[in-house]
Amino acid sequence: MTLLELDDVSVHYGRIQAIHNMSFTVEEGEIVSLIGANGAGKTTTMKTISGLLNPSGGTIKFMGEDITKMKAHIRVVQGISQAPEGRGIFPAMTVLENLDMGTFGRKDRNGVPEDLERVFHLFPRLKEREKQYGGTMSGGEQQMLAIGRALMSRPKLLLLDEPSMGLAPQFIRQIFKIITEINTQGTTVLLVEQNANQALARAHRAFVLETGAITHSGTGKELLANPAIKEAYLGVG
């Protein structure tokens, strides 16, 4: 089943066009990765999918429904949740309070304790620090908290924007292992990531963005083996 469909989507910042007639799909159960250099349009794409930016053209469909003009908070209720670039946690709130913010809009309050236990199973560090303020945690712990908060809305589609940014290598390995586990448990993942090796290794399919347009697409394995991708993004010449 096609979960997400972008059809000929364009996005402008004033007179500057950031996304050029972009079209791609995300199928239910996949991990799909978007890779590209800084300024390629990856975060703009994610913000447009989550409803934080309005496209200047094209359509976005989620589970077959046109959500192009749907407000961001309604998209969360519909099943799209994002862990944003820079994490965006609430530093003056505890871990538990941050996680509770992820339940905004949920009508199935009886399911919240179950999802909290799921988050603590995925991220035992958060359980250990449940009363600690978010702003006092390390970068890796804050990233875990951002992903955990997004999961608390029980999304059908989880948007992850640069989850490894600024993290130590041991946290990067842990975060990507958990992303795979989240997907195995049934959550579809759309991943924006500059660590192309990790992103492509985990992805069922992937797209390469350059100056707001898709220039390459294929399975993760196909793009890992592509000489042009190796040279441009994997440090292999």
Backbone bond lengths (Angstrom), bond angles and torsions (degrees), N, CA, C in turn:
res aa  C-N    CA-C-N  psi(-1)  N-CA   C-N-CA  omega(-1)  CA-C   N-CA-C  phi
1 M - - - 1.463 - - 1.530 109.13 -
2 T 1.333 115.82 134.77 1.463 120.49 175.93 1.520 108.79 -78.34
3 L 1.339 115.72 116.64 1.456 120.98 -177.66 1.525 110.56 -85.61
4 L 1.344 116.13 -45.83 1.466 121.93 -177.33 1.515 109.55 -128.85
5 E 1.327 116.04 136.86 1.471 120.48 178.07 1.526 109.97 -137.80
6 L 1.321 115.50 119.92 1.462 121.54 170.87 1.520 107.40 -102.53
7 D 1.320 116.64 127.53 1.458 121.42 -177.83 1.527 109.66 -125.79
8 D 1.344 116.17 106.73 1.461 122.98 173.91 1.537 111.88 58.45
9 V 1.333 115.99 41.40 1.463 121.16 -175.31 1.531 111.16 -81.83
10 S 1.316 115.62 130.97 1.463 123.03 174.22 1.521 108.92 -123.69
11 V 1.340 116.29 147.68 1.457 121.77 178.77 1.528 108.48 -136.90
12 H 1.316 115.70 134.26 1.468 121.40 178.67 1.525 110.58 -119.25
13 Y 1.324 116.02 144.27 1.459 123.08 163.94 1.519 105.64 -107.66
14 G 1.320 116.82 96.65 1.454 119.90 -173.07 1.523 109.39 63.90
15 R 1.335 116.07 -123.00 1.469 120.13 179.76 1.529 112.83 -88.57
16 I 1.319 116.22 -7.11 1.468 120.16 -177.05 1.522 109.72 -90.37
17 Q 1.329 115.93 125.40 1.457 120.33 178.94 1.525 108.92 -90.01
18 A 1.340 115.74 117.47 1.466 121.38 -176.93 1.519 112.36 -93.76
19 I 1.330 117.38 -31.33 1.464 122.99 178.57 1.518 108.50 -126.13
20 H 1.342 115.66 130.99 1.462 121.21 -173.99 1.530 110.68 -113.38
21 N 1.322 117.04 101.06 1.468 122.51 169.09 1.533 112.12 46.58
22 M 1.304 115.58 54.33 1.469 121.41 -175.03 1.515 111.44 -85.06
23 S 1.326 115.74 134.19 1.461 121.83 176.52 1.525 109.70 -136.27
24 F 1.324 116.29 126.40 1.464 120.66 170.69 1.521 108.64 -164.07
25 T 1.320 115.92 166.80 1.461 121.80 179.52 1.522 110.02 -125.80
26 V 1.317 114.46 157.54 1.464 122.26 170.58 1.525 106.42 -125.63
27 E 1.324 115.99 121.58 1.456 120.65 -178.94 1.532 110.03 -89.13
28 E 1.313 115.58 150.27 1.455 120.56 179.70 1.528 110.32 -57.59
29 G 1.343 116.41 132.67 1.452 121.58 177.10 1.512 115.18 91.62
30 E 1.324 117.72 -3.35 1.462 120.97 -177.21 1.528 112.60 -88.96
31 I 1.344 114.24 160.78 1.456 122.32 155.31 1.523 105.67 -108.34
32 V 1.314 116.43 118.82 1.467 121.90 177.17 1.525 107.95 -114.61
33 S 1.318 116.45 130.02 1.467 121.31 -178.37 1.520 111.10 -109.71
34 L 1.326 115.60 140.58 1.458 123.05 169.99 1.523 106.88 -112.13
35 I 1.328 116.92 121.34 1.462 119.70 177.95 1.524 109.03 -121.84
36 G 1.327 115.11 160.46 1.458 120.25 -179.96 1.514 109.45 162.30
37 A 1.307 115.68 166.40 1.461 121.27 -179.03 1.523 110.56 -72.61
38 N 1.328 116.17 170.05 1.462 120.71 172.98 1.527 109.81 -56.79
39 G 1.341 116.00 135.67 1.453 120.09 179.65 1.512 114.82 84.04
40 A 1.338 116.80 5.28 1.471 120.05 -178.35 1.522 112.56 -75.69
41 G 1.347 117.03 -17.55 1.466 120.01 179.75 1.510 114.25 109.10
42 K 1.316 117.21 11.06 1.466 120.15 -175.77 1.530 111.93 -66.14
43 T 1.324 116.43 -52.07 1.466 119.70 -178.98 1.526 110.93 -66.67
44 T 1.327 117.68 -36.88 1.469 120.83 175.70 1.518 110.64 -58.83
45 T 1.321 116.70 -41.45 1.466 121.29 177.63 1.522 110.89 -60.97
46 M 1.319 116.25 -45.81 1.464 120.29 -178.94 1.532 111.45 -64.59
47 K 1.316 116.54 -42.74 1.466 119.98 179.68 1.529 111.19 -65.01
48 T 1.317 116.54 -32.32 1.463 120.19 178.85 1.525 110.31 -71.38
49 I 1.335 116.78 -38.70 1.464 120.48 177.90 1.525 110.79 -66.12
50 S 1.331 116.66 -38.79 1.470 120.02 -176.97 1.524 112.65 -82.10
51 G 1.337 117.46 -9.94 1.459 120.70 175.96 1.506 114.88 95.81
52 L 1.335 117.29 7.56 1.462 120.23 178.40 1.522 112.02 -80.44
53 L 1.328 116.86 -19.63 1.464 122.87 174.14 1.525 108.64 -127.03
54 N 1.318 116.33 147.30 1.460 120.97 177.69 1.522 110.21 -100.01
55 P 1.324 117.89 130.21 1.468 119.09 176.85 1.521 110.95 -69.52
56 S 1.328 115.48 150.10 1.463 120.39 176.62 1.529 110.94 -90.97
57 G 1.325 116.08 -7.94 1.460 120.45 177.35 1.509 109.96 -166.64
58 G 1.331 116.67 159.89 1.457 122.40 178.07 1.513 112.77 87.81
59 T 1.333 115.73 -177.86 1.460 121.75 -177.38 1.527 110.70 -133.67
60 I 1.328 114.02 152.19 1.463 121.98 174.73 1.519 106.87 -124.46
61 K 1.323 115.53 127.43 1.466 120.24 177.77 1.521 109.59 -120.30
62 F 1.345 114.95 140.79 1.457 121.84 176.45 1.518 108.18 -127.12
63 M 1.326 116.30 119.12 1.466 122.60 -175.97 1.521 110.75 54.64
64 G 1.335 115.66 37.26 1.456 122.07 176.96 1.506 115.53 85.26
65 E 1.343 117.92 -7.44 1.462 121.95 -178.58 1.526 110.36 -97.99
66 D 1.312 116.26 135.79 1.457 121.27 177.58 1.531 108.80 -72.18
67 I 1.344 115.92 115.35 1.466 120.41 -179.56 1.532 111.52 -113.78
68 T 1.325 116.89 14.50 1.465 121.80 -173.11 1.525 112.32 -51.96
69 K 1.314 116.92 -39.31 1.466 120.44 -176.86 1.531 112.90 -107.82
70 M 1.317 116.05 9.78 1.463 120.64 -178.58 1.523 110.65 -73.75
71 K 1.343 117.45 138.39 1.455 122.91 178.63 1.532 110.50 -64.94
72 A 1.337 115.32 152.59 1.462 120.57 -174.75 1.525 112.29 -59.93
73 H 1.337 118.11 -43.23 1.467 119.66 -175.93 1.525 111.63 -68.52
74 I 1.325 116.51 -27.09 1.466 119.58 176.44 1.535 109.68 -72.85
75 R 1.317 117.09 -34.74 1.474 120.04 177.39 1.522 110.92 -63.33
76 V 1.340 116.44 -34.90 1.464 119.41 176.53 1.523 109.92 -62.51
77 V 1.312 116.68 -45.48 1.464 121.37 178.73 1.532 110.67 -62.60
78 Q 1.335 116.80 -35.03 1.458 121.32 -179.83 1.531 112.23 -72.65
79 G 1.359 116.66 -20.85 1.464 117.80 175.79 1.511 115.78 126.93
80 I 1.337 118.33 15.40 1.470 121.73 177.17 1.527 108.11 -112.33
81 S 1.320 116.33 121.59 1.460 120.37 -179.46 1.523 109.06 -131.34
82 Q 1.335 116.47 145.57 1.460 121.23 -174.34 1.524 111.89 -127.76
83 A 1.327 115.53 135.26 1.462 122.20 164.85 1.526 105.34 -100.15
84 P 1.329 117.99 106.24 1.460 120.73 -166.37 1.520 113.32 -77.85
85 E 1.317 114.78 163.03 1.453 120.77 171.17 1.534 108.55 -58.81
86 G 1.323 116.57 134.61 1.458 119.67 -177.84 1.517 114.07 84.83
87 R 1.346 116.12 1.43 1.468 124.79 172.68 1.518 114.51 76.22
88 G 1.348 118.08 -49.54 1.457 120.59 174.45 1.514 115.08 63.35
89 I 1.336 117.38 30.24 1.460 118.60 177.17 1.525 109.55 -74.73
90 F 1.333 116.26 169.38 1.458 121.70 177.86 1.527 107.50 -97.10
91 P 1.335 118.51 104.21 1.463 120.97 -170.41 1.522 114.46 -65.06
92 A 1.330 117.84 -27.69 1.463 121.10 -177.74 1.525 112.46 -91.28
93 M 1.335 116.83 5.83 1.461 121.56 176.44 1.523 109.24 -107.83
94 T 1.329 116.12 152.96 1.457 120.73 176.44 1.526 109.97 -73.39
95 V 1.310 115.14 169.95 1.470 120.52 175.92 1.525 110.28 -55.95
96 L 1.322 117.09 -47.61 1.464 120.24 -179.46 1.525 111.70 -62.10
97 E 1.311 116.95 -40.30 1.464 120.54 179.77 1.523 110.90 -66.70
98 N 1.334 117.43 -39.84 1.462 121.06 175.62 1.521 111.06 -61.52
99 L 1.320 116.25 -44.11 1.463 119.74 -179.89 1.525 111.13 -65.27
100 D 1.319 116.47 -37.17 1.458 120.20 179.37 1.530 111.34 -64.45
101 M 1.344 116.95 -31.23 1.458 120.22 177.18 1.528 111.40 -61.24
102 G 1.327 116.23 -26.78 1.464 120.20 178.85 1.513 113.84 -72.25
103 T 1.317 116.86 -10.75 1.464 119.53 -179.54 1.526 112.28 -92.05
104 F 1.325 117.06 4.26 1.470 121.20 179.53 1.527 110.33 -52.36
105 G 1.301 115.91 130.46 1.456 120.58 175.60 1.513 114.95 86.92
106 R 1.326 117.62 -7.20 1.470 119.07 179.94 1.519 110.83 -74.21
107 K 1.311 115.67 133.89 1.458 120.58 177.25 1.530 110.96 -95.42
108 D 1.337 115.91 -21.53 1.467 120.10 -178.42 1.529 109.69 -91.01
109 R 1.319 116.79 68.15 1.465 121.06 -175.96 1.526 111.64 -61.02
110 N 1.318 117.78 -26.26 1.461 120.32 179.93 1.529 111.80 -65.93
111 G 1.339 116.41 -20.64 1.464 119.71 -179.04 1.513 114.01 -88.19
112 V 1.341 117.12 -7.42 1.465 120.98 -176.25 1.526 112.71 -63.48
113 P 1.350 119.82 -46.76 1.467 119.05 179.00 1.525 113.30 -58.27
114 E 1.323 116.96 -37.03 1.467 120.76 178.18 1.532 110.99 -63.63
115 D 1.321 116.17 -42.16 1.464 119.39 -179.94 1.518 111.61 -71.10
116 L 1.333 117.11 -32.45 1.464 120.01 175.41 1.527 110.02 -63.42
117 E 1.312 116.98 -41.49 1.467 120.04 177.87 1.520 110.97 -65.56
118 R 1.329 116.56 -36.18 1.468 119.98 176.85 1.522 110.56 -62.11
119 V 1.333 116.61 -45.17 1.465 120.63 179.16 1.521 110.56 -61.72
120 F 1.339 116.78 -42.63 1.463 120.11 -179.85 1.530 111.43 -68.13
121 H 1.332 116.90 -29.73 1.473 120.04 175.27 1.528 110.31 -68.76
122 L 1.332 116.17 -42.10 1.463 120.20 179.31 1.527 111.06 -69.66
123 F 1.325 116.01 -38.29 1.464 121.96 -175.09 1.540 109.97 -126.62
124 P 1.324 118.38 77.64 1.473 120.40 -179.82 1.533 112.82 -56.18
125 R 1.339 116.80 -28.67 1.457 120.57 179.54 1.539 111.06 -59.99
126 L 1.333 116.58 -34.25 1.462 119.87 179.57 1.528 111.30 -68.97
127 K 1.318 116.81 -36.20 1.468 120.70 176.29 1.521 109.61 -62.92
128 E 1.332 116.18 -42.10 1.469 120.60 -179.73 1.530 111.45 -63.64
129 R 1.334 116.22 -28.86 1.460 120.91 -173.98 1.523 112.81 -116.03
130 E 1.320 116.74 29.31 1.469 119.93 -171.26 1.528 113.13 -62.20
131 K 1.329 118.29 -24.80 1.466 120.73 179.68 1.529 112.83 -100.75
132 Q 1.340 115.58 4.06 1.467 119.93 -178.88 1.530 110.10 -84.10
133 Y 1.333 116.60 145.29 1.459 120.34 178.38 1.530 110.20 -73.07
134 G 1.331 115.59 138.66 1.459 120.81 -175.71 1.512 113.84 -57.18
135 G 1.345 116.01 -35.87 1.450 120.17 -176.47 1.510 114.16 -69.90
136 T 1.328 117.97 -13.71 1.470 121.53 -179.67 1.523 112.47 -96.41
137 M 1.319 117.46 2.31 1.464 121.41 -177.02 1.522 110.84 -90.34
138 S 1.328 115.88 160.62 1.462 121.01 176.51 1.521 110.17 -70.97
139 G 1.341 116.24 167.27 1.463 120.30 179.12 1.515 112.71 -59.21
140 G 1.325 116.41 -42.03 1.463 119.80 179.57 1.518 112.15 -64.92
141 E 1.331 116.34 -39.96 1.459 120.31 178.76 1.527 110.78 -67.92
142 Q 1.327 116.87 -38.08 1.464 119.78 177.09 1.527 111.01 -64.44
143 Q 1.333 117.23 -36.01 1.464 119.45 177.86 1.523 110.33 -66.49
144 M 1.328 116.38 -41.48 1.463 119.72 175.05 1.523 110.50 -57.98
145 L 1.336 115.79 -41.88 1.464 120.74 -179.62 1.523 111.21 -65.36
146 A 1.330 117.35 -40.72 1.468 120.74 178.90 1.523 111.51 -62.77
147 I 1.330 116.22 -42.13 1.472 120.02 178.94 1.526 109.72 -69.20
148 G 1.334 115.86 -42.77 1.457 119.34 178.70 1.517 112.48 -60.42
149 R 1.331 116.59 -42.08 1.469 120.53 178.51 1.528 110.09 -61.54
150 A 1.341 117.23 -42.56 1.468 120.04 178.26 1.519 111.43 -62.65
151 L 1.325 117.40 -36.44 1.464 120.72 -179.78 1.525 112.34 -70.14
152 M 1.333 117.11 -22.90 1.463 120.15 -177.41 1.527 112.87 -67.95
153 S 1.323 117.62 -14.25 1.463 119.73 174.37 1.531 111.50 -85.88
154 R 1.337 116.06 0.66 1.476 123.50 -177.11 1.539 110.57 52.64
155 P 1.331 116.86 61.48 1.469 119.75 -175.23 1.526 113.05 -74.70
156 K 1.317 114.72 151.11 1.458 120.64 167.46 1.525 109.97 -82.61
157 L 1.354 115.57 -31.96 1.460 121.94 178.96 1.519 108.23 -127.43
158 L 1.334 115.75 120.52 1.463 122.08 179.26 1.525 109.01 -104.51
159 L 1.330 116.14 120.53 1.462 122.54 177.98 1.523 108.48 -97.26
160 L 1.331 116.83 122.22 1.461 122.09 -180.00 1.524 108.59 -118.97
161 D 1.332 116.24 116.43 1.459 121.62 -176.31 1.534 109.38 -108.16
162 E 1.329 115.67 106.44 1.476 123.46 177.77 1.529 112.18 54.58
163 P 1.344 118.22 56.83 1.471 119.33 -177.90 1.525 114.37 -66.16
164 S 1.349 118.55 -20.01 1.469 119.17 -177.93 1.528 113.16 -97.28
165 M 1.325 117.14 1.07 1.466 120.26 -173.75 1.534 111.65 -59.90
166 G 1.318 115.98 124.90 1.455 121.83 174.39 1.508 115.31 74.65
167 L 1.335 117.96 10.59 1.459 120.39 -176.72 1.528 112.13 -95.83
168 A 1.310 115.45 151.64 1.459 121.62 173.43 1.530 109.44 -68.21
169 P 1.349 117.18 152.90 1.476 120.23 -176.27 1.518 114.76 -52.43
170 Q 1.347 118.54 -38.78 1.464 119.40 -178.12 1.521 111.51 -66.53
171 F 1.346 117.25 -34.12 1.461 120.79 176.79 1.525 110.69 -71.91
172 I 1.342 117.18 -36.48 1.465 120.41 179.30 1.525 110.24 -60.94
173 R 1.326 116.72 -47.52 1.471 120.14 179.01 1.525 110.75 -60.69
174 Q 1.315 116.56 -41.19 1.457 120.82 -178.44 1.526 111.27 -66.91
175 I 1.336 116.51 -43.53 1.463 120.62 -178.90 1.533 110.73 -61.83
176 F 1.325 117.27 -44.25 1.466 119.03 -178.44 1.523 112.20 -70.03
177 K 1.316 117.30 -33.07 1.466 120.14 174.84 1.524 110.10 -62.99
178 I 1.338 116.15 -40.94 1.465 120.46 -179.60 1.524 110.94 -70.08
179 I 1.335 117.74 -36.24 1.467 120.55 176.67 1.531 110.25 -58.68
180 T 1.328 115.99 -43.25 1.462 120.31 177.56 1.521 110.63 -62.80
181 E 1.322 117.18 -40.89 1.467 120.99 179.48 1.521 111.17 -65.08
182 I 1.334 116.70 -42.32 1.470 120.56 177.16 1.523 110.49 -57.55
183 N 1.326 116.26 -43.65 1.462 121.10 178.95 1.529 111.47 -65.50
184 T 1.322 116.72 -42.15 1.462 121.11 179.39 1.527 110.87 -61.13
185 Q 1.329 116.46 -31.88 1.463 121.14 179.25 1.526 112.80 -76.63
186 G 1.347 117.21 -5.00 1.455 119.49 172.71 1.515 117.39 117.00
187 T 1.344 117.54 2.94 1.464 119.95 179.70 1.524 110.15 -96.00
188 T 1.316 116.54 127.36 1.463 122.00 176.02 1.526 108.74 -74.41
189 V 1.338 116.54 139.90 1.457 121.29 -174.17 1.520 110.62 -126.11
190 L 1.339 116.16 130.33 1.463 122.15 168.45 1.520 106.23 -111.67
191 L 1.329 115.94 118.67 1.458 122.54 -168.97 1.522 111.33 -117.90
192 V 1.326 115.91 123.68 1.468 122.10 170.16 1.517 106.85 -103.34
193 E 1.343 116.11 128.53 1.461 117.83 -171.90 1.519 110.96 -158.99
194 Q 1.350 115.66 133.55 1.459 120.23 176.35 1.522 111.95 -82.92
195 N 1.327 117.00 -20.89 1.461 120.43 175.07 1.528 107.37 -77.68
196 A 1.334 114.83 83.45 1.460 120.19 -171.02 1.523 112.44 -63.91
197 N 1.323 117.43 -35.32 1.462 119.78 178.90 1.519 111.33 -57.71
198 Q 1.324 115.91 -51.23 1.460 120.27 -179.48 1.520 111.57 -66.50
199 A 1.328 116.58 -42.51 1.466 120.39 -177.36 1.523 111.93 -62.94
200 L 1.320 116.90 -44.38 1.465 120.55 -178.53 1.521 111.71 -73.53
201 A 1.321 116.39 -34.12 1.465 119.88 179.75 1.525 111.07 -65.02
202 R 1.322 117.37 -30.16 1.473 121.48 -177.68 1.525 112.72 -92.12
203 A 1.333 117.58 -16.93 1.463 120.94 -168.88 1.531 112.79 -84.62
204 H 1.328 114.57 140.15 1.463 119.39 167.97 1.535 109.34 -72.87
205 R 1.345 115.35 -44.33 1.464 121.03 174.99 1.522 108.49 -137.13
206 A 1.331 114.96 160.40 1.462 118.89 -178.24 1.522 110.44 -150.42
207 F 1.343 113.97 157.84 1.463 121.85 178.09 1.524 108.41 -133.10
208 V 1.322 115.27 141.20 1.461 121.23 176.73 1.517 108.02 -104.15
209 L 1.338 115.61 127.41 1.468 121.43 179.13 1.519 110.06 -106.10
210 E 1.320 115.11 135.40 1.462 122.14 172.54 1.519 107.80 -136.53
211 T 1.323 115.71 124.42 1.472 123.45 -178.96 1.529 112.72 42.29
212 G 1.339 114.27 48.97 1.450 120.33 172.30 1.508 116.66 80.57
213 A 1.331 117.81 12.57 1.465 120.87 -179.78 1.524 109.67 -136.14
214 I 1.316 116.27 150.77 1.460 121.42 176.50 1.526 109.06 -81.00
215 T 1.334 115.27 123.77 1.472 119.80 -179.02 1.521 113.11 -108.93
216 H 1.326 118.09 -24.00 1.460 122.65 178.22 1.526 109.06 -142.44
217 S 1.318 116.02 149.55 1.457 120.49 174.67 1.522 108.95 -151.08
218 G 1.318 115.75 158.33 1.451 120.69 179.56 1.512 110.05 160.84
219 T 1.322 116.10 -171.44 1.456 118.78 173.94 1.523 108.38 -72.23
220 G 1.320 115.65 162.61 1.452 119.20 176.98 1.514 111.66 -57.40
221 K 1.326 116.77 -42.67 1.465 121.43 -179.22 1.528 111.25 -64.31
222 E 1.338 116.53 -39.78 1.466 119.92 -179.85 1.526 110.97 -63.18
223 L 1.331 116.50 -43.08 1.462 118.89 -178.60 1.527 111.24 -72.85
224 L 1.332 117.61 -31.74 1.470 119.97 175.26 1.518 111.11 -62.50
225 A 1.330 115.87 -31.36 1.467 120.52 -177.50 1.525 113.12 -91.79
226 N 1.325 118.07 -6.16 1.457 121.85 -177.50 1.539 110.26 -74.65
227 P 1.333 118.89 121.19 1.464 120.78 -177.02 1.529 114.19 -57.49
228 A 1.321 116.81 -37.82 1.471 120.21 179.39 1.514 111.43 -66.22
229 I 1.332 116.65 -39.10 1.463 121.18 179.06 1.519 109.45 -69.83
230 K 1.331 116.22 -40.69 1.462 119.96 178.15 1.528 111.06 -57.45
231 E 1.312 115.58 -45.80 1.456 119.60 -176.21 1.527 111.74 -69.39
232 A 1.331 116.59 -39.88 1.461 120.57 -173.66 1.526 113.50 -81.62
233 Y 1.342 116.30 -35.49 1.459 118.37 -169.28 1.528 115.53 -125.65
234 L 1.318 117.08 -14.76 1.477 119.12 -174.72 1.518 112.35 -110.58
235 G 1.319 116.92 3.02 1.456 119.84 177.78 1.518 113.91 70.62
236 V 1.325 117.23 24.90 1.469 121.73 -179.77 1.516 108.20 -119.07
237 G 1.310 117.20 120.67 1.458 120.51 -179.41 1.496 113.59 -105.89
